[in-house]
Amino acid sequence: MQDTSTQIPELFDEYRSALAEGDLPAAVGYAVQIDDTESSIDSLLGDFSTAVDNDRRVLARTILGQIADAYERNGREFQARTQRAMAAVEEGTLTESEREELLAFTRNAAQTDLTRTGFLVEAVNFFEGTRDGSELVETTNRVRNTERDIGEASDTASSVASEASLTATPSILGNSAPEELTRGTTVELVATVGNVGDAESVDLSVTVESDEGLEPARSSYEVGRLMGGDRTDVTIEVSGRRAGSHSVTIRLEADGSVVESVTHSFDVRETAQSVSEAIAGESGELDATDIRTAITHWTNDTQVPGTGGETVDTETLQGLVTEWVEANGDETDA
């Protein structure tokens, strides 16, 4: 039995066996365990590299999803550390060596964000058949080294920046939303606003603008004052008006002055897909990872992107499992 860095490969094999046997309750249990498993980026990258190297594409796609989730889960804290380091440098209360250390960290943090994005794009290209597996393994190993280096640098920078006494420093620490929606439907975009300084902030607000293809429910949201280290989520409703690629710009304001802005893009579909079509994706063929996605939507009663607000009911889930078993039950990687 090959060594693994996380429980995910073992859980995935159990999950897939349960699917092949038509044991939906057991499959749901294993799928939930996979979703609930929080592993380090380093361990996930190790398992991903092994899965790609062994040509276990479906397992690799499952692990890639966990990596993307971990990037999003950890991203707000990483952004908070980066913003605090930048604020500490700008306020000029550091020694020269401390200043250089924090400057190096902020530069490396920006490069790490680009490295992560590039890795995810290359991984998607691999699954689409336009990237060689051995090349992706090499990239994954380089990314793993980058993550180890930035992890150590982040801890050091956090220690240095924590010693500084900073004025209020409001920042947008992250945002999350579905990548697509259907014309005439509404989705939620959640922006996390924080104060990475030490002093209490002035009154903060978030304003929202979009192009003509999207329509925000409101143009502004009051945040109020934030104590040092506090953060809060602002939930923004956005409706699709016109098919195509469109964007929303979120601006954080302090006493009416813009502090920071970010842009989130959406793909607005003209017509809704069925749940089955949306789960199967562009290929139209279900694999075990697609079924796990359906189970996650079914378990959490969440809307399936691209369906116009539809959820996965029990009958649909059972139908998807049956379809997968009939097509893939005897396959070793499906």
Sequence and secondary structure as in RCSB ss.txt:
>XXXX:A:sequence
MQDTSTQIPELFDEYRSALAEGDLPAAVGYAVQIDDTESSIDSLLGDFSTAVDNDRRVLARTILGQIADAYERNG
REFQARTQRAMAAVEEGTLTESEREELLAFTRNAAQTDLTRTGFLVEAVNFFEGTRDGSELVETTNRVRNTERDI
GEASDTASSVASEASLTATPSILGNSAPEELTRGTTVELVATVGNVGDAESVDLSVTVESDEGLEPARSSYEVGR
LMGGDRTDVTIEVSGRRAGSHSVTIRLEADGSVVESVTHSFDVRETAQSVSEAIAGESGELDATDIRTAITHWTN
DTQVPGTGGETVDTETLQGLVTEWVEANGDETDA
>XXXX:A:secstr
    SSSHHHHHHHHHHHHHTT HHHHHHHHHHHHH    HHHHHHHHHHHHHTT HHHHHHHHHHHHHHHHHHH
HHHHHHHHHHHHHHHHT S HHHHHHHHHHHHHHHHHHHHHHHHHHHHHHHHTTSS HHHHHHHHHHHHHHHHHH
HHHHHHHHHHHHTS     EEEEEEE  SEEEBT EEEEEEEEEE SSS    EEEEEEE TTEEES SEEEEE 
  TT EEEEEEEEEE SSEEEEEEEEEEETTEEEEEEEEEEEEESS   HHHHHH TT    HHHHHHHHHHHHH
T   TTTTS    HHHHHHHHHHHHHHHTT S  
